[in-house]
Amino acid sequence: MLASPAPVFAVSDVHGHRDDLVATLQGAGLLDARERWTGGDAQLYVLGDLVDRGPDGIGVIRLLRRLQAEAPAAVHVLLGNHEVLALGMWLHPDEGYLPLWLRNGGLASDQAGLTTDDITWLSALPAMARVGDDLLVHSDTTAYLGWGRSVDAVNAQVTGMLTRPDPVGVSEVLRGLTQRRRFVGTQGAAQADSMLAAYGGSRVVHGHSIVATLRGVTPGHGALTYADGRALAIDGGRYNGGPLLLVDLTRD
């Protein structure tokens, strides 16, 4: 009998809810009571938006950075638009990011808790990943197509833009990652196909747009498969009263 593949878990839009993330990972057997990695060969992908809106974004960053140090082959973090906004606030404080940051739930405690080492880590976060037939991204946008035609090319381009000495690159990445809902409607499946044709896979897995907004109902529902099966939305809307969804992509 062939061994079952190691599970691949994805969670998105933690937005400072560190304790919920810990409890969710413990419930899946990925962390022990001391918050140490116990997932073995399992893979964990966190699809961005670690900070803002919730109580302890810095705690989320500290937890994930420690888990990456414990299990570097197992724990992966992708870049979300709120990480880009935090970078803009830190790197280019005079470029007018403050009103946008405030409107999007920016917390002074998160921004004050960042260190130069955190900024280096955030600036190098990949924008996308391919895992089997799944293309993992933060945002349900096709803006990634403007940054390269392979996963490696996109990640290199985004890192280069975020580390430019001027604010142009940060602003461009922020503009792209704040777009949403490109995979809904009559052209949604075709838009998802354009992403899959460029980067491979058969399904785009994303956060950013709360599942309830895509369903047209109140928060509280599980992950949503849509766009003729070409997209999977996993942002349960934790900051808005919904659940923090941890999805086993090998079973979904």
Summary of the structure (lengths in Angstrom):
residues: 252
radius of gyration: 17.1
end to end distance: 22.0
largest distance: 61.1
contacts: 863
relative contact order: 0.16
helix: 41%
strand: 13%
